[in-house]
């Protein structure tokens, strides 16, 4: 038993996760290469290895002849009889080759061949390890800034967080641990090239999968995500179990689950809404926290017209158009938002709403409501609500949806009130006003 070789292969297998069989094949190829360098040919070389004991033997198959013309391929009868007395002319003799007889160059080439195989296998193992994590999140340690890029250590490999994949408001210190989304893993001659991101919308989805058991087991599905990294994310969720509230499951008790994700994203605000197959209801939810009078959606053209109360117009559009922009990305619809006054002047308000508000026949109502968008694709303002204002809204509201859950405290919300979650996470209750 070759204990020395066996121990070396065992160490390689444990530390670098390189298979023993692969390494024994590399040793076999290196011995054949050494024989070729030493004898000038390796066509008649045979290597026999015992994978259990790691013992090996190298033989040269030579033909028994009367007169030797090529010592590499032939052997005289006299020399053959010394190896095996039963050999005769024309037989093939197996001549043992001792590796200690190899020259320095042949030995060095064999060594380089083994080392090259070890490096190749090590790169392959690392590539396979991180290729399995593609489209998933990993934890890395910040090493240093390389220009505007950041070098991240992922354990057995390094990744580069490029400037385009960084959130502009984030700054990391060396040795800081951060979570990253693995966008792509490429195999290169120098090893795996791993592209990671902090801005990808899927990062938010994977973080919720890690925090929310219902998302992880498939009870709650994240149907769509729209994100402006570092500022706000809108996420539409759906429950496959009627007894499970998808929004509540993602928010958690006292907002514990969503707050854990917000903390990892360095304070990025997250709106969680209910997904609905009805595009009008989905758009209404997506524009949360703004209240909507009506939605007219065209599923074929992917265009929607939304009417909101005058005092809700700025909230529906959002700061620099962010709320409307994210809602459009989330739903896949091009959304046109009008105030109630603008809709009355254009004659775009639903007829039943006009009757309810006593606006029929007044100057400014010039058209009839088009029934083409009624039915499943139409979400009307609830007449019983009688234009009730649900609160004074701040454009920077962190989380507020029609289900009444809040990022900071889902249970503390009181009737006819609204929570405003500021950047410093202090909670300010804003009393309601009614018209």
N, C-alpha and C positions, 0 to 999 in steps of 0.2 A: 504494500500500500504506500502510495506517494503522499505521505501526511503533509508535507510542506506545501505541495500544490493544492491539496484539498483545503487546507486552512486559508490559503490565499483566495481561492474561489469562493469560499464561504463568506469571507469578509466583504468581497466585492458584491456578493448577492445581497447581503444585509444592508450595507451602507449605501450602495448605488442602485440597488434593485435591478441588477443585471443577472439574467438567468445563467446558471452554471453551464447548461448545455450550449448556450451561445458562446461562452468563453472557451469551452473545450473545442468547439468548432474553430474558433479563432486560433487556438494553439495548434490545432492540426494543420490549418492553412499556413501558419507561420513556419512550421517544420518543413512542409513541402516547398515553401519559398526558399528556405535556407538551403535545402538540398539542391534546388535549381541553381542558386548562386555558387554553391560549392562544387557541384559536379557538372554544371552546364546544362543539365536537363532534369526534368522531374516526371517524365512520362512513365517511368517504371517504378516510381516511389510509392510505397504503400505505408500508411500510418494506421496503426491499430491502437485504439484508446479504450480503456475500461472506465466507463462513467461512474461506476460505483466506487472503485478504489483509486481512480485517477492515475493508474499505471498506464504507460504508453510504450510502444515499440515502433521503430522505423525500419523498414526493410526495402532493399532494392532488388527487384526481380531481374535476374540475369540468365541468359541462355548459356547452357554448357556447350562449349565448342572445343575443338582440338587446338586451334590457333586463335588467340584473342586479337581482334582487329579494333574493337571499341571497348575499352575497359569499363565504360559507364553502363554498357548494355550486355556485355559478354563476360564469361568467366571460364577459365580452363578446367578441364576435367580433373586435373590434379587438385586444384583449389576447391572445386566443388565437392570432391570426395572428403575433404577435411571437414566440410560442413555436414554432409550427409553421405555416408558410404553407399547408399542405394542409388544415388544419382548417376545417370548415364548421359551420353552425348545426345543433345537435342532436348533434354529436360530443362525445366526452369528452376533455378535455385534462388532461394530467398536469403540474400546476404544482409545480415544485421548492420545497421548504420548507427554509430554512436555520435550523439549531438556534440559531445565534447571535442570531436575532431573538426568541427566546423571552424572556418576562419573568422577573424574579427568582423569583416564586412558582412558575411552571411549571418552571423549572430546579431549584429546591430539591426539588420533589415528585419529579422524575425521579431526582435524586440519592438521595433517601430510599428510593425504590422499589428501586434497585440495591443499596443497603446492606442493606435488609431481606432481599432475596433472597440476598445473600452470607451473612448470619447464619443464615437458614433452612437453606441448603445445608450450612453448616459444622456446625450441630447435627445435621442428617440424617447427614452423614458420620461424625461421632463416635458417634452412636447405632448406625449400622450396624456400626462397628468393634467396639464393645463388646457388641452384641447377638450377634455371632458367638462371643464368649467366654463367653456365658451357660452356666452349668453347667460351667465350667472354672475353672482357677486363673490368677490374675494376680499380678504383683509390684507392690507399691505402696510409696510413701514416706510415713512418718508426718509429718504437718504440725503438728498441734496438737490439744489436747484442747478440745472444745466441750461444756462441762458434763461429762457422763459419756460422751459420744460422742467418737469420734476421727475427725478429718478426714484422709483418705488421698488422696494425689495418685497417679493412675494413668497420668499422662502427658498426654493431651489432655483428660482429664476428672477430676473429683474425686468421691470416694465417701465415704460416711459409715458408719463401723463403729459401729453402735448398741450400747448396753449389753447388750442381749439376745443379740447375736451375738459378744460378747467372752468369752474364757476368763477366769474370775475371778482365776486365779493369774498371769496375764500382765500385764506393764506395759511399755509402749513409750516410747522417747525420741524426740523430734523428729529427723528425717532418718534414722531407722532404716528399713531395708528389710525388708518382711515379705511373705509369700505369703498370698493371700486367695482364698476361693471365691466366685465371682460367682453369687449366688442368683437375681437377677432384674434386668433392665434395662428401665426404663419411659421412654417418650418423652413429655416434658412441654413446655409452651410455653417454659419457661426452660432447656431442654436436657435431655439424658438424665439420669435418676435411677438410679443404680447401687447396688443393695443387695448388700453383701459380708458374708462371715461367716468367723469363725475356729473356730466350734463345729460346723459342719456335718459329718456323717460322710463326705460325698463329698470333703471336703478331703483326708482320709487316702487315699482311693482315687486321687485325681488325683496326689498326691505319689508314691505307689507307681508309677503309670504313668510318671511322669517319671524315676524312679530305676531301675525294673526293665524291661529291654528285653523280657522274655518277657511281661510284662503289657501292655506297649505294643503288641506285635504280635499279641496275642490267644492266644498259646500257653498262658498261665496266666490264668485268669479269677478275678476277685474276686466270689464269689457273694453274700456278705452281709457287712455291717459293722454292729457295734453299738459305740457310743461314748459315753463320759461325758467330755466335753471337759476337758482339763487333768489327768485322772487315769489312765484306762485305755481302751484300744480292743481289741475282739476282732474278728478278721477271718478269714473262712473262704475258702479258695482251692481251686481245682480246676485240674488240668492236662489239656489236650486232647492232649498228647503223652505216651505211657506212659514215654518215656525222660527226661522232665523232672520233677523233684521240685518241686511247686509251693511247698512251704514253704521248701525250700532256695533256690529262685530268689529268693524275696522276702527271705530273710534275708541272702543274699550271703556272700561269702568273709569269714570272721571277723566276720560281722554287719555288714559295711560298708554294705549297702543299707538295712537296717532302721534302723541307727544314724543314717543321714543323715536319714531321716524323723523319727525321735525327736528329733534335734537341732532340726529345723525346728519341731516341735511343743513345744519347750521342755521336753523330758524326759518327755513323756507316755508311759506304758508301753504296749506293743503285744503282744498275744497273737496269733499266727498259727497257725491250725489247718487240718487237711485237711477239705474239704467231702465229705460222703457222702450219697448218695441215701437210704440207710437212715436214717430219723430217729433210731433208737436209737443208732447209731454216731455220728451227727452230734452228738447231745446229749452223748454220752460225751466226744467230742473238745472240745466247747464248754466243758465244765466243767474242762478242763485249767487248771492243773496237778494238780487233784485226781484221785485214782484212784477208779474206780467198780466196784462189785460187779455191779450189774445195772441195766438200764433197761427199763422197760415203757412203750411209747409208743402212743398212740391217734391215728393220723393224721387221723381224721375229727373228733374233738373237739379236736384240737391240745392234748392233755394228756399229760404224761409223769410217771411215778413213778420216782425214782432212789434207789438204795440205795448208800451208801458206807460204808467202814470207820469205826469210831467215831473213830479218830484223824485221819480226813480230813474230818470233818463241817464243822469251822470253816473249813477251806481251801476246801471245795466251796461253802460259802455266801459266803465272802469277807468282807472288812472292810465292815461295815454292809450286808451282803447284796449287795455289788457284783458278785462273780463270778457268782452265781446270776442276778442281774438282767440282766447283760450276756449270759449264755448264753441266757436266755429271749428277749431281743430278737433275738439272732443267729439262733436256730432258729425263732422264731415259735411256740414251744410254752410252755404254762404248766407250769413244772417244780416238782414237789413232792419235796424232798430229805429222806430219812430216814437215820438212822444204822443200823448193823447190829443193834445192840441193840433199837432201836425196831422194826425190821422183824421181828425174831424174836418179840418180844412181840405184834406184830400179825398174825403168820403170813403175812407178805408175801414171804418169801425163796423163791427158786426151789427146787423139791424136789431137783434134782440137786446144788445147792450145799449144801443141808441134809445130804444123804447124805454128800457129800465131807467136810464138816466134822464129821460124827458128831453132828449135832444132831437127827436124826429121832427122835421119840418122847420127847424131853426136855420137861420142863415149860416152857411158854411158846410152843411151836409148836402152834398151834390150828387152822390152816387148810391147805388144799391150794392149790398154785400154779395160777392160772387160765391154762389153755392158750390162751386167746383172744389173748393178747399174745405168744405164742411165734412162732418163725419169723423172717421178715425184720425184724419190728419189735422184735426182742429181742436185746440185747447182754449176754452172760453173762460173769461174771468167769472168767478163765482159771485152771482148776484146777491146771495145772502150775506156776503161779507160787507156789502154796502160801503165799499171804498174805505175800508178800515185801514188806517196806516199802522203798520206793525212796528214802527220804531224809527229812530233817526239813524241812518246807516252811514257808516264810514267806508270810504273806498278801500281802505286798507284792512277791512274786516278779514280776520284770518279764516274763520270757518263758520258758515251758517247755511243750513239747507232746510228744505221744506219739512224734513222729519223732525227738526228741532234739536239736532245734536250740535254740540259745540266742541271745538278742539280742546278748549281748556277745561270745561266742566259741563258734561251733557246732562247731568241731573239737576243742576242748580238753576237751569233756565226757568223763569216764571212766565205765566201767561201774559200775552201782549207785551212781551219784552224781547230784547235782543242783546247779545253779548258782543262786545268789541274786544278782540284780542290784539293788543298792541305788540310791538316788536319785543318789548321787555317782559312780555307775558303777564303784565299786570291787568287785572280784569276790571272793567268799568261798566256798571249796569246803566243802561240808557232807558229812561222811562218812556212810555209810549204816549203818543198823542193821537187823538181821533179828530177827523173832520166832521 
